Amino acid sequence: MKRRRYLFLLGLLLTTMAVAQKSDLRREDVQLLTDHVFNLSEVMLHDVANPPAASRFYAYALLGAYEASAMDHGTLPDLHLRWKMSTAAAPEKGNRAFCSLYSMLEVGRQLMPSGHLLEEKQKKLIQYFKTKRKLSNTQVASLVAYSEGIAAQVVAFARADHYNQLSTYSRYKPKKEEGHWFPTPPEYMAAVEPQWKTIVPFFLDSAMQFAPAQPTPYSKDTASSFYHQMKEVYVTGLHLTAEQRAIASFWDCNPFAVSYSGHMAIGLKKISPGGHWMGITGIACRQAGISLDSAILIHTAVALTLHDAFISCWQEKYKSDRIRPEAAINKLIDPAWRPLLQTPPFPEYTSGHSVVSAAVAVVLTRFFGDGFEYTDTSEIFFGLPERKFSSFQQAANEAAISRLYGGIHFRDACEQGMMQGRSVGEFVCGRMFGGK
């Protein structure tokens, strides 16, 4: 009797240990994924990648991870992309975790200007799987070859999206008529990606598919709607509360920010809005304790949504070509007024933060549900404190209004941007998952 009881307890202990080890491995795999997504962000910071370009890099890199994770008849669903990968035999002793992470880094290495910086991450990944996961040199060589094959197909797909043609377009020239965008001080940077509308989307039928309502027309009339919106930005900027300042700073995400000390200009390292939402995605995946496959699915869905949301937003920006609050206020109200945040170098309507935040909030809510509480620590690396949210929608709402607090957007750009983003997010979910 004692022996049977001992064997039963031993079996129970071993089962418990196995479950615990599997749970630990799951958490470790997802942590590796989010760490390597941040490695992509670090290279983008190094390159000062603009927001639309950053979304493209995330999208194709995560697509590399997705295709590798789906190897050998994995559990991941078909995303219903316009492109299909050629099938390739998976290694006899496959390792989805290694292949997905290595493929993601390999796509980033080939597509990003300073992608060579990821080579060291790839070497460390190989060493980790050799020492911690006990993969042999032969296994690793086979997995690397397979991963590089997947990455090569994704990169070939990326090179057909018209990105390489952007430099062939004529230089953007600001319009001379009043009410249109023009470079603002102190940098007077040229317009960023005026032809981004030509990039091929993953899901949208066209860049104009979810065009928002027309922006409020520019007007000098003090009784006009435009003047009221402009006055709102001006007055708000003069009387910001500590909380409003904190919100604006937390969602700044301006990779072009520059600080001045005397005659010296100092570039500030800030993550892109897409990078911020990729960080939130990683936080949610770790908190939920999901599998690596599920985490890759969610990261990829978010990255592809960001990509198409920026195309939609940038189409409208250069179509409406509306003046920024800073330029309008300096001309019509107060020449000395400056916004809390540095004005980005592209037209005002619609708000990019509003569009992409609303779109991603739709996607994340679909996966994690409404009312998913989390603490956003993604800005701690950049010297900002964490913020707590009761839902992704609350975070998206805050991201949108932060642009008015920061003095860089009018209210209709934020509100219409949210509507535009929700439409994109819902459409992408419908395309990826059949609307279920």
Sequence and secondary structure as in RCSB ss.txt:
>XXXX:A:sequence
MKRRRYLFLLGLLLTTMAVAQKSDLRREDVQLLTDHVFNLSEVMLHDVANPPAASRFYAYALLGAYEASAMDHGT
LPDLHLRWKMSTAAAPEKGNRAFCSLYSMLEVGRQLMPSGHLLEEKQKKLIQYFKTKRKLSNTQVASLVAYSEGI
AAQVVAFARADHYNQLSTYSRYKPKKEEGHWFPTPPEYMAAVEPQWKTIVPFFLDSAMQFAPAQPTPYSKDTASS
FYHQMKEVYVTGLHLTAEQRAIASFWDCNPFAVSYSGHMAIGLKKISPGGHWMGITGIACRQAGISLDSAILIHT
AVALTLHDAFISCWQEKYKSDRIRPEAAINKLIDPAWRPLLQTPPFPEYTSGHSVVSAAVAVVLTRFFGDGFEYT
DTSEIFFGLPERKFSSFQQAANEAAISRLYGGIHFRDACEQGMMQGRSVGEFVCGRMFGGK
>XXXX:A:secstr
 HHHHHHHHHHHHHHHHHHHHHHHHHHHHHHHHHHHHHHHHHHHHHHT  HHHHHHHHHHHHHHHHHHHTTTT S
      S         TT  HHHHHHHHHHHHHHHHSTTGGGGHHHHHHHHHHHHHTS   HHHHHHHHHHHHHH
HHHHHHHHTTSSGGGGGGS      SSTTB    TTT    S TTGGGS  SS S TTTT           TTSH
HHHHHHHHHHHHHS  HHHHHHHHHT   TT EEEETTEEEE     HHHHHHHHHHHHHHHHT  HHHHHHHHH
HHHHHHHHHHHHHHHHHHHH B  HHHHHHHHT TT   SS   SS  SS HHHHHHHHHHHHHHHHH TT  EE
E TTGGGT   EEES HHHHHHHHHHHHHHTTSS HHHHHHHHHHHHHHHHHHHHHHHTT 
